[in-house]
Amino acid sequence: MSRRRSVILRATAEAEIDQIAQFLAQNSLDVAMRFYTAIDETTKLLAWMPRLGKQRIAVDPALAELRSWAVKGFSDYLIFYLPRKSGIEVLHVVHGSRDLPRHLGVE
């Protein structure tokens, strides 16, 4: 029997996902729906392989394990997450062109 891996979405990440989907829906509702599916698939993958993402250097020591990974099929968008014993905790989902050090406190 396989153990279930969890994906915890912080409220900030949920809001960012919805904002991105709303932006994408301005041009295509289908693309926005595919974005939600891609978020789900990507976070499930990361929950099973939490060390897959690129390790980030964060200003806050509590974020020493912070990692990022591109959303499947939407490579301009990055998921920032922390590995947890039973999966991952998603902190942010942002466009990669944003000023990440200023916006998230990471390099």
NUKOLKOL-402521 format. One record per residue (C-alpha): residue number from 1; residue in one letter; x, y, z. Coordinates in steps of 0.02 Angstrom, whole numbers, plus 50000, padded with zeros to 5 digits. Layout:
<rs>
n NUM; res A; u X; v Y; w Z $
...
</rs>
This chain:
<rs>
n 1; res M; u 50000; v 50000; w 50000 $
n 2; res S; u 50072; v 50171; w 49951 $
n 3; res R; u 50080; v 50314; w 50071 $
n 4; res R; u 49986; v 50470; w 50026 $
n 5; res R; u 50091; v 50626; w 49997 $
n 6; res S; u 50015; v 50793; w 50043 $
n 7; res V; u 50016; v 50961; w 49957 $
n 8; res I; u 49985; v 51106; w 50075 $
n 9; res L; u 49942; v 51270; w 49987 $
n 10; res R; u 49966; v 51426; w 50090 $
n 11; res A; u 49831; v 51558; w 50067 $
n 12; res T; u 49953; v 51670; w 49975 $
n 13; res A; u 49990; v 51532; w 49848 $
n 14; res E; u 49805; v 51496; w 49823 $
n 15; res A; u 49773; v 51681; w 49790 $
n 16; res E; u 49919; v 51691; w 49669 $
n 17; res I; u 49858; v 51537; w 49574 $
n 18; res D; u 49684; v 51613; w 49558 $
n 19; res Q; u 49756; v 51781; w 49501 $
n 20; res I; u 49861; v 51696; w 49367 $
n 21; res A; u 49712; v 51593; w 49308 $
n 22; res Q; u 49604; v 51749; w 49299 $
n 23; res F; u 49738; v 51834; w 49195 $
n 24; res L; u 49751; v 51684; w 49078 $
n 25; res A; u 49561; v 51674; w 49064 $
n 26; res Q; u 49557; v 51848; w 48987 $
n 27; res N; u 49622; v 51767; w 48828 $
n 28; res S; u 49560; v 51588; w 48848 $
n 29; res L; u 49456; v 51500; w 48979 $
n 30; res D; u 49528; v 51335; w 48917 $
n 31; res V; u 49706; v 51393; w 48953 $
n 32; res A; u 49656; v 51449; w 49127 $
n 33; res M; u 49579; v 51279; w 49163 $
n 34; res R; u 49735; v 51192; w 49096 $
n 35; res F; u 49838; v 51301; w 49214 $
n 36; res Y; u 49739; v 51235; w 49364 $
n 37; res T; u 49766; v 51056; w 49302 $
n 38; res A; u 49951; v 51090; w 49277 $
n 39; res I; u 49967; v 51160; w 49454 $
n 40; res D; u 49885; v 51003; w 49522 $
n 41; res E; u 49996; v 50885; w 49422 $
n 42; res T; u 50155; v 50980; w 49461 $
n 43; res T; u 50124; v 50993; w 49647 $
n 44; res K; u 50081; v 50807; w 49657 $
n 45; res L; u 50246; v 50767; w 49569 $
n 46; res L; u 50341; v 50879; w 49689 $
n 47; res A; u 50254; v 50800; w 49839 $
n 48; res W; u 50324; v 50631; w 49784 $
n 49; res M; u 50497; v 50702; w 49743 $
n 50; res P; u 50516; v 50856; w 49853 $
n 51; res R; u 50701; v 50879; w 49819 $
n 52; res L; u 50671; v 50890; w 49632 $
n 53; res G; u 50664; v 51079; w 49628 $
n 54; res K; u 50805; v 51204; w 49623 $
n 55; res Q; u 50862; v 51253; w 49797 $
n 56; res R; u 50846; v 51439; w 49828 $
n 57; res I; u 50943; v 51552; w 49944 $
n 58; res A; u 50820; v 51641; w 50058 $
n 59; res V; u 50849; v 51786; w 50175 $
n 60; res D; u 50740; v 51706; w 50309 $
n 61; res P; u 50828; v 51558; w 50395 $
n 62; res A; u 50659; v 51472; w 50414 $
n 63; res L; u 50660; v 51454; w 50225 $
n 64; res A; u 50830; v 51367; w 50215 $
n 65; res E; u 50752; v 51220; w 50119 $
n 66; res L; u 50656; v 51330; w 49997 $
n 67; res R; u 50648; v 51261; w 49819 $
n 68; res S; u 50568; v 51311; w 49655 $
n 69; res W; u 50503; v 51216; w 49504 $
n 70; res A; u 50416; v 51271; w 49344 $
n 71; res V; u 50233; v 51231; w 49320 $
n 72; res K; u 50212; v 51090; w 49192 $
n 73; res G; u 50168; v 51167; w 49024 $
n 74; res F; u 50179; v 51344; w 49095 $
n 75; res S; u 50367; v 51360; w 49116 $
n 76; res D; u 50359; v 51548; w 49145 $
n 77; res Y; u 50272; v 51515; w 49312 $
n 78; res L; u 50369; v 51452; w 49462 $
n 79; res I; u 50309; v 51359; w 49616 $
n 80; res F; u 50406; v 51402; w 49774 $
n 81; res Y; u 50389; v 51267; w 49906 $
n 82; res L; u 50463; v 51186; w 50060 $
n 83; res P; u 50489; v 50998; w 50071 $
n 84; res R; u 50394; v 50922; w 50217 $
n 85; res K; u 50399; v 50746; w 50291 $
n 86; res S; u 50237; v 50698; w 50207 $
n 87; res G; u 50247; v 50805; w 50049 $
n 88; res I; u 50268; v 50990; w 50013 $
n 89; res E; u 50206; v 51159; w 50070 $
n 90; res V; u 50179; v 51282; w 49928 $
n 91; res L; u 50220; v 51460; w 49979 $
n 92; res H; u 50205; v 51555; w 49815 $
n 93; res V; u 50168; v 51535; w 49630 $
n 94; res V; u 50236; v 51680; w 49528 $
n 95; res H; u 50292; v 51727; w 49353 $
n 96; res G; u 50478; v 51699; w 49336 $
n 97; res S; u 50509; v 51873; w 49266 $
n 98; res R; u 50460; v 51955; w 49431 $
n 99; res D; u 50594; v 52031; w 49540 $
n 100; res L; u 50610; v 51874; w 49648 $
n 101; res P; u 50734; v 51944; w 49776 $
n 102; res R; u 50622; v 52094; w 49809 $
n 103; res H; u 50456; v 52003; w 49796 $
n 104; res L; u 50500; v 51842; w 49889 $
n 105; res G; u 50665; v 51877; w 49975 $
n 106; res V; u 50755; v 51740; w 49875 $
n 107; res E; u 50893; v 51726; w 49746 $
</rs>
